[in-house]
């Protein structure tokens, strides 16, 4: 891990993935936000960089930047419960449209709206979220599962970044001579 201070806010990126040094095909946004409370207002400044990564490293970074599998489970549960509440409400409204001596059809509709539909929506949600999960574990060529580059600090005059991959740090130093 090395820290670099660059004059200004323009960073020259080496033509390699910041994590594994393979050819980069994607970029992942890395941000640093500063907040200054001025008594009656808060001033917020954000510095954003697009860090180059290959596709497998992009998946690892984005997956670990989010809450991963526990987050997918939690949000899938929230989606299921939310859709279930909406379904129960719609099913109850539909049941009022049927006469009191109706057959089992209103109960079947209530079951569909309150259980089956939310289960389908939750399953679709979970499968879409899990699609972004890394397909294989990191091999030794990767420096870490999270961001390989972090913005440590920034101002109008200079930007400080932390490079977690020592091999990439050598390329970064050549691209950004101080």
Secondary structure, DSSP 8 states (H G I E B T S, - for coil): -EEEEEESS-----SS-TTT-S---EEEEEEEEEEEE-SS-EEEEEEEEEEEE-HHHHHHHHHHHTTHHHHHHHHHHHHHHHHHHHHHHHHHHHHHHS-TT--THHHHHHHIIIIIHHHHHHHHHHHHHHTTS-SS---TT-S-SS-SEEEEEE-SSEEEEEE--HHHHHHHHHHS--
